[in-house]
Amino acid sequence: MTAAASPSRRIGELQRSVGHVSQKVLTSQLRAMEADGLVHREVFAEVPPRVEYSLTPLGRSLEPVIEALRVWGEGFKARMGA
């Protein structure tokens, strides 16, 4: 997700993008991030119910930090020969 746009994601999309994590753990983490003001949770009154998550402006403000950690991690991984 870029700072210019924060697309909404459904729980299944998020689960596939982060890898091996149970839906229970992911939901718990998303709820905690919602409570901290980092993500917005929108529930649609449909059958079946649909829930989408998106970053708030506060959540988007973390993108440069997360990108810097990703770059550092890739460099460290390459240096360690992994």
C-alpha positions as CSV (number, residue, x, y, z in Angstrom):
1,M,0.0,0.0,0.0
2,T,1.4,3.4,-0.9
3,A,0.9,6.7,0.8
4,A,-1.1,8.0,-2.1
5,A,-3.7,5.3,-1.9
6,S,-4.7,2.9,0.8
7,P,-6.9,0.3,-0.9
8,S,-9.3,-1.7,1.3
9,R,-8.5,-5.3,1.8
10,R,-10.6,-8.2,2.9
11,I,-9.3,-10.6,5.5
12,G,-8.6,-13.4,3.0
13,E,-6.5,-11.0,0.9
14,L,-4.5,-10.0,3.9
15,Q,-4.1,-13.5,5.1
16,R,-2.6,-14.6,1.7
17,S,-0.3,-11.6,1.6
18,V,1.3,-12.2,5.0
19,G,1.8,-16.0,4.7
20,H,1.4,-18.5,7.4
21,V,-0.9,-16.9,9.9
22,S,-4.2,-18.2,11.2
23,Q,-7.4,-16.1,10.7
24,K,-7.8,-15.9,14.5
25,V,-4.3,-14.4,15.0
26,L,-4.7,-12.0,12.0
27,T,-8.1,-10.8,13.2
28,S,-6.7,-10.2,16.7
29,Q,-3.8,-8.2,15.3
30,L,-6.1,-6.2,13.0
31,R,-8.4,-5.4,16.0
32,A,-5.5,-4.2,18.0
33,M,-4.3,-2.0,15.2
34,E,-7.8,-0.7,14.8
35,A,-7.9,0.2,18.5
36,D,-4.5,2.0,18.1
37,G,-5.9,4.0,15.1
38,L,-3.7,2.4,12.5
39,V,-6.4,0.6,10.5
40,H,-10.0,1.3,9.7
41,R,-12.5,-1.6,9.8
42,E,-15.6,-1.2,7.7
43,V,-18.5,-3.7,7.9
44,F,-20.9,-3.9,5.0
45,A,-24.5,-4.9,5.8
46,E,-24.6,-7.7,3.2
47,V,-25.4,-11.4,3.2
48,P,-22.9,-12.9,3.8
49,P,-21.3,-10.0,5.8
50,R,-18.3,-8.4,4.2
51,V,-15.5,-6.6,6.2
52,E,-12.8,-4.6,4.7
53,Y,-9.7,-3.1,6.3
54,S,-7.7,0.0,5.2
55,L,-4.9,2.1,6.6
56,T,-5.8,5.3,8.4
57,P,-3.6,8.4,7.8
58,L,-1.7,7.4,11.0
59,G,-1.2,3.9,9.6
60,R,0.1,5.3,6.3
61,S,2.6,7.5,8.2
62,L,4.4,4.2,9.1
63,E,5.0,3.2,5.5
64,P,8.5,4.9,5.2
65,V,9.5,3.1,8.4
66,I,8.3,-0.3,7.2
67,E,9.9,0.2,3.8
68,A,13.2,1.1,5.5
69,L,13.0,-2.1,7.6
70,R,12.3,-4.1,4.5
71,V,15.3,-2.7,2.7
72,W,17.5,-3.3,5.7
73,G,16.2,-6.9,6.1
74,E,16.9,-7.7,2.4
75,G,20.4,-6.4,2.8
76,F,21.0,-8.3,5.9
77,K,19.6,-11.5,4.4
78,A,21.9,-11.1,1.4
79,R,24.9,-10.4,3.6
80,M,24.2,-13.6,5.6
81,G,24.0,-15.6,2.4
82,A,20.4,-16.7,3.1
